Amino acid sequence: MSILAVAVAFAVGLLAVLMTTPLVIRFSERHGLYDRLDFRKSHSGATSRLGGVAMFIGAVLAMASGLLVEGRYTLHKALILGAGFGLVFAVSLWDDVRGRPWWLRLLAQAIGATAFAAVTVHPFVRLNLPFVGSFSPGFWSYPVVILW
């Protein structure tokens, strides 16, 4: 990815999060979607359960803008990324509001990471590692990205 694409993605993501965070906070206030304080919580005041909404919007817009600047943004890739990110977002939001089992969130994250790897990983890229040398991870690029 070029420096321009990274800079555009960063700027778009940052602006999106800065603009949507106050809206999410107001929505949480209106609908009482705050985390209840108890001895296990680290925050000292009421905290919105919907903070991930602003982060999700920022991440999706950053990814789309970076791919668009690079000229790698196709409808097919957008649909795969949207489905993967959307699933992770929906399950995470559901967990924040209602509380779901840990394995459901892990499964959604694994599916989302697989969608991300399918669109963004180029398996025959050469890696240069100090003291090891240069090599091509081939197929192993995918599990490394998914598990990372």
C-alpha positions in Angstrom: 0.0 0.0 0.0 1.4 3.4 -0.9 2.1 6.2 1.6 -0.8 8.2 0.0 -3.3 5.4 0.5 -2.2 4.9 4.1 -2.4 8.7 4.8 -5.9 8.9 3.2 -7.1 5.8 5.1 -5.8 7.2 8.4 -7.3 10.7 7.8 -10.7 9.3 6.8 -10.9 6.8 9.7 -9.8 9.5 12.2 -12.4 12.0 11.0 -15.1 9.4 10.9 -14.5 8.3 14.5 -14.3 11.9 15.7 -17.5 12.8 14.0 -19.5 9.7 15.0 -18.4 9.3 18.6 -20.5 12.3 19.9 -23.6 10.9 18.0 -23.1 7.5 19.6 -22.8 9.0 23.0 -26.0 10.9 22.6 -27.8 7.9 21.3 -26.6 5.9 24.3 -27.8 8.6 26.7 -31.2 8.7 25.1 -31.7 4.9 25.2 -29.9 4.1 28.4 -27.3 1.9 26.8 -24.6 2.3 29.5 -22.4 -0.3 31.2 -23.4 -0.7 34.8 -20.7 -0.1 37.3 -19.5 -2.9 39.6 -16.3 -4.1 41.3 -15.0 -5.7 38.1 -15.2 -2.6 35.9 -12.2 -0.3 35.4 -14.1 2.8 34.5 -15.2 5.3 37.2 -18.3 6.6 35.5 -21.1 5.5 33.2 -19.6 4.3 29.8 -21.6 3.7 26.6 -21.8 0.1 25.5 -21.8 1.3 21.9 -18.3 2.7 21.5 -17.6 0.0 18.9 -20.1 1.6 16.6 -18.0 4.6 16.0 -14.8 2.5 15.6 -16.6 0.2 13.1 -17.7 3.1 11.0 -14.2 4.5 11.1 -12.5 1.2 10.2 -14.8 0.4 7.3 -14.4 3.9 5.8 -10.6 3.8 6.3 -10.3 0.4 4.6 -12.6 1.4 1.7 -10.8 4.7 1.2 -7.3 3.0 1.3 -8.4 0.4 -1.3 -10.1 3.1 -3.4 -6.9 5.2 -3.5 -4.9 2.1 -4.4 -7.3 1.2 -7.2 -8.0 -2.2 -5.6 -11.6 -1.5 -4.6 -14.0 -3.7 -6.5 -17.6 -4.5 -5.8 -16.6 -8.2 -5.2 -14.0 -7.2 -2.6 -16.3 -4.7 -1.0 -19.1 -7.3 -0.5 -16.7 -9.8 1.0 -15.2 -7.3 3.4 -18.6 -5.8 4.2 -20.0 -9.3 5.1 -17.0 -10.2 7.3 -16.8 -6.8 9.1 -20.6 -6.6 9.3 -20.8 -10.0 11.0 -18.1 -9.1 13.5 -19.9 -5.8 14.2 -23.3 -7.3 14.6 -22.2 -10.1 16.9 -20.1 -7.7 19.0 -22.9 -5.2 19.3 -25.3 -8.0 20.3 -22.8 -9.1 22.9 -22.4 -5.6 24.3 -26.1 -5.0 24.6 -27.4 -8.5 25.6 -24.3 -10.6 26.6 -23.6 -13.6 24.4 -21.3 -16.6 24.9 -17.5 -16.1 24.2 -17.4 -18.7 21.5 -20.0 -16.9 19.4 -17.9 -13.8 19.3 -14.7 -15.8 18.6 -16.5 -17.6 15.7 -17.6 -14.3 14.2 -14.1 -12.8 14.5 -12.6 -15.9 12.8 -15.0 -15.6 9.9 -14.4 -11.8 9.6 -10.6 -12.4 9.7 -10.9 -15.0 7.0 -12.9 -12.6 4.8 -10.2 -10.0 5.4 -7.4 -12.4 4.5 -9.2 -13.6 1.3 -9.4 -10.0 0.0 -6.1 -8.5 1.2 -3.5 -11.2 1.5 -1.2 -11.9 -1.4 0.2 -15.3 -0.6 3.4 -15.3 -2.7 4.8 -12.1 -1.2 8.5 -12.5 -0.2 9.3 -11.8 3.4 12.8 -10.6 4.5 13.6 -11.6 8.1 16.9 -10.7 9.8 19.2 -13.7 10.4 16.8 -15.9 8.4 16.8 -14.4 5.0 14.2 -14.0 2.3 11.4 -16.6 1.8 7.8 -16.9 0.5 5.3 -18.1 3.1 2.9 -19.2 0.3 -0.3 -20.7 1.7 0.8 -20.0 5.3 0.2 -16.3 4.7 -3.5 -16.9 5.2 -3.4 -18.6 8.6 -0.9 -16.1 9.9 -3.2 -13.2 9.0 -6.3 -14.9 10.3 -4.6 -15.8 13.7 -2.9 -12.4 14.0 
